[in-house]
Amino acid sequence: MNDSLIKMLILFCLHRIDAQRTIYSIFHLLKGKKSAQTIQDAHFFQLTNLFHTFTDLTRIEFEELVLEMEKQGFLEGFPQQRFRLTSDGLNQMKLFFEKQPIPKSLNGWKFHQVTELFWERLSLAVQVVSHLKSWDSKFIPIQRKKEVHFWLKGFIQGTGLNREELGVKLYKELVECLEGYREIDPSLLVLRLTGYQIIGLTSSQAAEKMNLDNDTYQFRFKGLIHYMLETIQANPTDFPILRLFVTEDKENVSLTHSAKKTYDLIKKGFFIEEIARIRRLKRNTIEDHIVEISLNCSGFDISSFVSTEKQELILNAIMASNSKQLKQIRQFIPDADYFEIRLVLTRVGEKV
């Protein structure tokens, strides 16, 4: 456990944050907490890829890991639950990821809402199509959710293909999609698939088969699924069957449900106060939504909330403070409120 993946990821995140946030900001990030602060941190510190990657991690486990790394001399504590890496911690982290790089395809923020659903649909479709192709209808579905079964019925009917054609085309597209990826062994996924006279392995069994610990297996598995999602969305005409597995709202795919409602009202011309009244929410909550929208929708115009002149002044203050802490930035421009600073940060985001 001295160089376990989760510990090295915590060090990686701490190195990016550089004591500008508390240690628990990393816990919320890895868990995938959909709070305004966590979403902003993921973008500001270039950690969107790690969002929602360790959802089973408990607070107690996290605290024990941090304490253990502090005892090992990897971390140095500061007031207000802030930490920085020591030189030993930095070297340990760099060595680890030189040998086991974070998958480039990993994109937890972009795909956290669809990763599990895509896998459920894919695994069930492979099982069912395989049995249909072999004219065997007596099997127990690998997925139990009724909504996934309902989707599969519509999928099979919607393709307009007979069982033989569907099996051939689905197999061909899967091979084409997976063969294009050299970073992660496709066996991580293939070993899990159930088909006619083939029983897929559980995640723990697949990890053992590939001589990986469970954390590393799950991490790479998500990276592989994210690669498939990215490839299918970027090349839908090349994958006419697999693209049907992807539920996509191109404009709002990464927004939380509540932020989507606020965005709809903004597009209708409502102001912050009006939206707060209509939705019976506090102004601060609506402001959080607007920051979230700005982070995720590149074409969103923030000039309705912060004039272009003030944006320039705030940008200069951000550069002068050399920080992403709101209090430090505001010392350089006291006439700007925190909401305005947060909005401008969404536009400079990962550049500062």
Residue pairs with C-beta under 8 A, 6 or more apart in sequence:
1 7
1 68
2 72
3 92
3 96
4 213
4 215
5 100
5 213
5 215
5 216
5 219
6 30
6 54
6 57
6 65
6 215
7 65
7 68
7 69
8 92
8 93
8 96
8 97
9 30
9 50
9 53
9 54
9 102
10 26
10 30
10 62
10 65
10 66
10 69
11 69
11 74
11 75
11 85
11 89
11 90
11 92
11 93
12 50
12 93
12 97
12 102
13 26
13 29
13 30
13 45
13 47
13 50
14 23
14 26
14 75
14 83
14 84
14 85
15 85
15 90
15 93
16 45
16 46
16 47
17 25
17 26
17 41
17 45
18 84
19 78
19 82
19 83
19 84
20 45
20 82
20 323
20 324
20 325
21 41
21 45
21 82
22 80
22 81
22 82
23 66
23 81
23 82
23 83
24 81
25 37
25 38
25 41
27 57
27 59
27 62
28 35
28 37
28 38
29 38
29 41
29 42
29 47
29 50
29 51
30 50
30 51
30 52
30 53
30 54
30 57
31 52
31 54
31 55
31 57
32 51
32 52
32 53
32 55
32 108
32 112
34 256
36 288
36 289
36 291
36 292
38 51
39 109
39 256
39 292
39 295
40 291
40 292
40 295
40 342
40 345
40 346
41 47
42 48
42 50
42 51
42 109
43 109
43 295
43 346
43 349
43 350
44 324
44 345
44 349
44 350
45 324
45 350
46 350
48 107
48 108
48 109
48 110
49 102
49 106
49 107
49 108
49 109
50 102
50 106
50 108
51 108
51 109
51 112
52 108
52 109
52 112
53 106
53 108
53 219
53 222
54 215
66 75
66 83
69 75
69 89
70 76
70 77
70 83
72 88
73 86
73 88
73 89
74 85
74 86
74 88
74 89
74 92
74 93
75 83
75 84
75 85
75 86
75 89
76 83
76 84
76 85
76 86
77 83
78 84
85 93
100 216
103 183
103 184
103 219
103 220
103 223
103 224
103 226
103 227
104 183
105 181
105 183
105 184
105 223
105 224
105 226
105 227
105 230
106 219
106 222
106 223
106 226
107 226
107 230
108 222
108 226
109 254
110 226
110 253
110 254
111 225
111 226
111 229
111 230
113 253
113 254
114 229
114 246
114 247
114 248
114 253
115 222
115 225
115 226
115 229
117 148
117 247
118 225
118 228
118 229
118 245
118 246
119 225
120 143
120 145
120 148
121 148
121 151
121 152
121 155
121 245
122 245
123 142
123 143
123 192
123 193
123 194
123 200
124 141
124 142
124 143
124 148
124 149
124 152
125 152
125 155
125 170
125 245
126 170
126 174
126 193
126 194
126 195
127 139
127 141
127 142
127 193
127 194
127 195
128 141
128 152
128 156
129 156
129 163
129 166
129 167
129 170
130 167
130 195
130 196
130 198
131 137
131 139
131 195
131 196
132 156
132 163
132 166
132 167
133 163
133 164
133 166
133 167
133 196
134 196
134 197
136 196
141 149
142 194
142 200
143 149
155 244
155 245
156 166
158 244
159 166
159 241
159 244
161 169
166 241
169 240
169 241
170 241
170 242
173 238
173 239
173 240
173 241
173 242
174 242
176 238
176 239
177 228
177 231
177 232
177 239
177 242
178 186
178 189
178 190
178 228
179 186
180 231
181 224
181 227
181 231
183 223
183 227
184 220
184 223
184 224
184 227
185 210
185 220
186 224
187 210
188 206
188 210
188 217
188 220
188 221
188 224
189 221
189 224
189 225
191 200
191 201
191 205
191 206
191 209
191 210
192 200
192 201
192 202
192 203
192 206
193 200
194 200
201 209
203 214
203 217
203 218
203 221
204 214
206 217
207 213
207 214
207 216
207 217
207 218
210 217
212 220
228 242
229 246
231 239
232 239
232 242
232 243
232 245
232 246
233 243
233 246
233 248
236 243
251 297
252 260
252 263
252 297
254 296
255 263
255 292
255 293
255 296
255 297
256 289
256 292
258 285
258 289
259 288
259 289
259 292
259 293
261 279
262 275
262 279
262 286
262 289
262 290
262 293
263 289
263 293
263 297
265 274
265 275
265 278
265 279
266 275
266 290
266 293
270 278
272 283
272 286
272 287
272 290
272 305
273 283
275 281
275 286
276 282
276 283
276 285
276 286
279 286
287 339
287 342
290 305
290 339
290 343
291 339
291 342
291 343
291 346
293 300
294 300
294 302
294 343
294 346
294 347
295 346
295 349
302 311
302 343
302 344
302 346
302 347
303 311
305 339
305 340
305 343
306 314
306 340
306 343
306 344
310 336
310 340
311 344
311 347
313 333
313 336
314 329
314 333
314 336
314 340
314 341
314 344
315 344
315 348
316 332
316 333
317 329
317 330
317 332
317 333
317 336
317 341
318 324
318 329
318 341
318 344
318 345
318 348
318 352
319 352
320 332
321 328
321 329
321 331
321 332
323 329
324 345
324 352
326 338
326 341
326 342
329 341
330 336
330 338
330 341
333 341
345 352
